[in-house]
Amino acid sequence: MNKFIITSGAVVFDEQKRILLKREPYRGWELPGGVVVREVKEETGINIDIISQELRRNICNIWWLGIPINGSLKTSKESLEVGFFSVEDALKLIENEYFKEELLKCLDKEHHPFFISL
């Protein structure tokens, strides 16, 4: 049986069309998100096996576009810093090339014809 990782993340825009990033203690700046299989275990106590997926390197990423509706920025044990950044600044801050590629795919209107201009 193959092992797969399913993740979900969000590209969150503020009113100035800046993107929300978090600085993770080990990976540096990245989009907020998490591993779905781990979340199922933490929230329900059961382990699951993925039987349907679209994969790249045994990883399936599901990305959402969003806007903040309330609350205020705060850090946690999983985020040393948080903030909104322009697309250009976000791409400079994110050092992991795969994370940069994911962000660019999320912002590519050609590949996402239903992308709503904010």
GROMACS elastic network, one bead per residue, 0.5 to 0.9 nm:
[ bonds ]
;  ai    aj funct       b0    kb
    2    58     6  0.83062   500
    3    49     6  0.79771   500
    3    50     6  0.81790   500
    3    58     6  0.70960   500
    4    49     6  0.81836   500
    4    50     6  0.69050   500
    4    53     6  0.86016   500
    4    55     6  0.82085   500
    4    57     6  0.86663   500
    4    59     6  0.58824   500
    4    60     6  0.76766   500
    5    35     6  0.68840   500
    5    36     6  0.76895   500
    5    37     6  0.69854   500
    5    50     6  0.84153   500
    5    55     6  0.89724   500
    5    58     6  0.63084   500
    5    60     6  0.63221   500
    5    61     6  0.84694   500
    6    34     6  0.86184   500
    6    35     6  0.57762   500
    6    36     6  0.53907   500
    6    37     6  0.63635   500
    6    38     6  0.89886   500
    6    50     6  0.82092   500
    6    53     6  0.82137   500
    6    55     6  0.88861   500
    6    58     6  0.85304   500
    6    59     6  0.58599   500
    6    61     6  0.60626   500
    6    62     6  0.77545   500
    7    33     6  0.71384   500
    7    34     6  0.54980   500
    7    36     6  0.51953   500
    7    37     6  0.78596   500
    7    59     6  0.74317   500
    7    60     6  0.61621   500
    7    62     6  0.61324   500
    7    63     6  0.84559   500
    8    32     6  0.86980   500
    8    33     6  0.54437   500
    8    34     6  0.56340   500
    8    35     6  0.64617   500
    8    36     6  0.65626   500
    8    60     6  0.83960   500
    8    61     6  0.56446   500
    8    63     6  0.56889   500
    8    64     6  0.77894   500
    9    31     6  0.67179   500
    9    32     6  0.56187   500
    9    34     6  0.63907   500
    9    35     6  0.88336   500
    9    61     6  0.75024   500
    9    62     6  0.63762   500
    9    64     6  0.63237   500
    9    65     6  0.88590   500
   10    20     6  0.86837   500
   10    31     6  0.65542   500
   10    32     6  0.59505   500
   10    33     6  0.62704   500
   10    62     6  0.84966   500
   10    63     6  0.54566   500
   10    65     6  0.57220   500
   10    66     6  0.67276   500
   11    19     6  0.65205   500
   11    20     6  0.68199   500
   11    21     6  0.84775   500
   11    31     6  0.65499   500
   11    32     6  0.76655   500
   11    63     6  0.71817   500
   11    64     6  0.60989   500
   11    66     6  0.61406   500
   11    67     6  0.84006   500
   11   103     6  0.76218   500
   11   106     6  0.75782   500
   11   107     6  0.87660   500
   12    17     6  0.88303   500
   12    18     6  0.80273   500
   12    19     6  0.55694   500
   12    20     6  0.53791   500
   12    21     6  0.84603   500
   12    31     6  0.85139   500
   12    32     6  0.87343   500
   12    64     6  0.81682   500
   12    65     6  0.58564   500
   12    67     6  0.51724   500
   12    68     6  0.69652   500
   12    84     6  0.86700   500
   13    16     6  0.76129   500
   13    17     6  0.51554   500
   13    18     6  0.52838   500
   13    20     6  0.64358   500
   13    65     6  0.77619   500
   13    66     6  0.62945   500
   13    67     6  0.50881   500
   13    68     6  0.72413   500
   13    84     6  0.77998   500
   13   118     6  0.81048   500
   14    17     6  0.52270   500
   14    18     6  0.54978   500
   14    19     6  0.67785   500
   14    20     6  0.77010   500
   14    66     6  0.88260   500
   14    67     6  0.59759   500
   14    68     6  0.64863   500
   14    84     6  0.72374   500
   15    18     6  0.74052   500
   15    67     6  0.81180   500
   15    68     6  0.87744   500
   15   118     6  0.80696   500
   16    19     6  0.89892   500
   16    86     6  0.84658   500
   16   118     6  0.89764   500
   17    84     6  0.88359   500
   17    85     6  0.85707   500
   17    86     6  0.71794   500
   17    87     6  0.84312   500
   17   118     6  0.68314   500
   18    84     6  0.53668   500
   18    87     6  0.65357   500
   18    90     6  0.86490   500
   19    31     6  0.84362   500
   19    83     6  0.80352   500
   19    84     6  0.50322   500
   19    85     6  0.51429   500
   19    86     6  0.61406   500
   19    87     6  0.65319   500
   19    90     6  0.71345   500
   20    30     6  0.87833   500
   20    31     6  0.67933   500
   20    32     6  0.77111   500
   20    82     6  0.72070   500
   20    83     6  0.56108   500
   20    85     6  0.64515   500
   20    90     6  0.85406   500
   21    29     6  0.63126   500
   21    30     6  0.54638   500
   21    32     6  0.64331   500
   21    81     6  0.83546   500
   21    82     6  0.57540   500
   21    83     6  0.57180   500
   21    84     6  0.62550   500
   21    85     6  0.73094   500
   21    90     6  0.74081   500
   21    94     6  0.88187   500
   22    28     6  0.78799   500
   22    29     6  0.54595   500
   22    30     6  0.55554   500
   22    31     6  0.62312   500
   22    32     6  0.62450   500
   22    75     6  0.82807   500
   22    78     6  0.84282   500
   22    79     6  0.55319   500
   22    80     6  0.72381   500
   22    81     6  0.56934   500
   22    83     6  0.67342   500
   22    84     6  0.89437   500
   23    26     6  0.84790   500
   23    27     6  0.75310   500
   23    30     6  0.62606   500
   23    31     6  0.86873   500
   23    78     6  0.80765   500
   23    79     6  0.52638   500
   23    80     6  0.54406   500
   23    81     6  0.51308   500
   23    82     6  0.63642   500
   23    83     6  0.89805   500
   24    27     6  0.55036   500
   24    29     6  0.60882   500
   24    30     6  0.71093   500
   24    77     6  0.84879   500
   24    78     6  0.56380   500
   24    80     6  0.60757   500
   24    81     6  0.77517   500
   25    28     6  0.61786   500
   25    29     6  0.88268   500
   25    77     6  0.81094   500
   25    78     6  0.66876   500
   25    79     6  0.66282   500
   25    80     6  0.62811   500
   27    30     6  0.76131   500
   27    95     6  0.83623   500
   27    96     6  0.77167   500
   28    93     6  0.82446   500
   28    94     6  0.70283   500
   28    95     6  0.72020   500
   28    96     6  0.82194   500
   29    79     6  0.89683   500
   29    81     6  0.85913   500
   29    82     6  0.87759   500
   29    90     6  0.82442   500
   29    93     6  0.60532   500
   29    95     6  0.71733   500
   29    96     6  0.84377   500
   30    33     6  0.87686   500
   30    90     6  0.84869   500
   30    93     6  0.82678   500
   30    94     6  0.59032   500
   30    95     6  0.85158   500
   30    96     6  0.82807   500
   30    99     6  0.67840   500
   30   100     6  0.85096   500
   31    94     6  0.88146   500
   31    99     6  0.78814   500
   31   103     6  0.79746   500
   32    79     6  0.89587   500
   33    63     6  0.86653   500
   34    38     6  0.81115   500
   34    39     6  0.76330   500
   35    38     6  0.54634   500
   35    39     6  0.63270   500
   35    40     6  0.89209   500
   36    40     6  0.62539   500
   36    41     6  0.87391   500
   37    40     6  0.52240   500
   37    41     6  0.64707   500
   37    42     6  0.87822   500
   37    47     6  0.72787   500
   37    48     6  0.67238   500
   37    49     6  0.82408   500
   37    50     6  0.84093   500
   38    41     6  0.51377   500
   38    42     6  0.61509   500
   38    43     6  0.85678   500
   38    47     6  0.81190   500
   39    42     6  0.50224   500
   39    43     6  0.59413   500
   39    44     6  0.83016   500
   40    43     6  0.52578   500
   40    44     6  0.57525   500
   40    45     6  0.72263   500
   40    46     6  0.68541   500
   40    47     6  0.70799   500
   40    48     6  0.77248   500
   41    44     6  0.54574   500
   41    47     6  0.54261   500
   41    48     6  0.78728   500
   42    45     6  0.58569   500
   42    46     6  0.80516   500
   43    46     6  0.83783   500
   44    47     6  0.85639   500
   50    53     6  0.71322   500
   53    59     6  0.88252   500
   53    60     6  0.66387   500
   54    58     6  0.87592   500
   54    59     6  0.81494   500
   54    60     6  0.58475   500
   54    61     6  0.85004   500
   55    58     6  0.54165   500
   55    59     6  0.53745   500
   55    61     6  0.81159   500
   56    59     6  0.53444   500
   56    60     6  0.64464   500
   56    61     6  0.87373   500
   57    60     6  0.83230   500
   61   102     6  0.86922   500
   63   102     6  0.86745   500
   63   106     6  0.71937   500
   64   106     6  0.82374   500
   65   106     6  0.79430   500
   65   115     6  0.87638   500
   68    71     6  0.78148   500
   73    82     6  0.66620   500
   73    83     6  0.71904   500
   74    79     6  0.84882   500
   74    81     6  0.78440   500
   74    82     6  0.68055   500
   74    83     6  0.89846   500
   75    78     6  0.75982   500
   75    79     6  0.52006   500
   75    80     6  0.57513   500
   75    81     6  0.57950   500
   75    82     6  0.63475   500
   76    80     6  0.65786   500
   76    81     6  0.83889   500
   77    80     6  0.69138   500
   79    82     6  0.67137   500
   84    90     6  0.84284   500
   85    88     6  0.79199   500
   85    89     6  0.58206   500
   85    90     6  0.55563   500
   86    89     6  0.51600   500
   86    90     6  0.59738   500
   86    91     6  0.85574   500
   87    90     6  0.50344   500
   87    91     6  0.61717   500
   87    92     6  0.86821   500
   88    91     6  0.52934   500
   88    92     6  0.64362   500
   88    93     6  0.88372   500
   89    92     6  0.50312   500
   89    93     6  0.61626   500
   89    94     6  0.86794   500
   90    93     6  0.50976   500
   90    94     6  0.61261   500
   90   100     6  0.85946   500
   91    94     6  0.53893   500
   91    95     6  0.78903   500
   91   100     6  0.61666   500
   91   103     6  0.83062   500
   91   104     6  0.87907   500
   92    95     6  0.71417   500
   92   100     6  0.89807   500
   94    97     6  0.76105   500
   94    99     6  0.69688   500
   94   100     6  0.63572   500
   95    98     6  0.88568   500
   95    99     6  0.78604   500
   95   100     6  0.76129   500
   96    99     6  0.53388   500
   96   100     6  0.64633   500
   96   101     6  0.88346   500
   97   100     6  0.50039   500
   97   101     6  0.61726   500
   97   102     6  0.86774   500
   98   101     6  0.50077   500
   98   102     6  0.62632   500
   98   103     6  0.87609   500
   99   102     6  0.50935   500
   99   103     6  0.63397   500
   99   104     6  0.87351   500
  100   103     6  0.51865   500
  100   104     6  0.62516   500
  100   105     6  0.86625   500
  101   104     6  0.51632   500
  101   105     6  0.61933   500
  101   106     6  0.87011   500
  102   105     6  0.51284   500
  102   106     6  0.62902   500
  102   107     6  0.88014   500
  103   106     6  0.51035   500
  103   107     6  0.63736   500
  103   108     6  0.87511   500
  104   107     6  0.51200   500
  104   108     6  0.61101   500
  105   108     6  0.51407   500
  105   109     6  0.85612   500
  105   111     6  0.75029   500
  105   112     6  0.85751   500
  106   109     6  0.81045   500
  106   111     6  0.84202   500
  106   112     6  0.76907   500
  107   110     6  0.89940   500
  107   111     6  0.86987   500
  107   112     6  0.79874   500
  107   115     6  0.81082   500
  108   111     6  0.56545   500
  108   112     6  0.63035   500
  108   113     6  0.87901   500
  108   115     6  0.83427   500
  109   113     6  0.56949   500
  109   114     6  0.77285   500
  109   115     6  0.58816   500
  109   116     6  0.87121   500
  110   113     6  0.58692   500
  110   115     6  0.88160   500
  111   114     6  0.89755   500
  111   115     6  0.88790   500
  112   115     6  0.54174   500
  113   116     6  0.85903   500
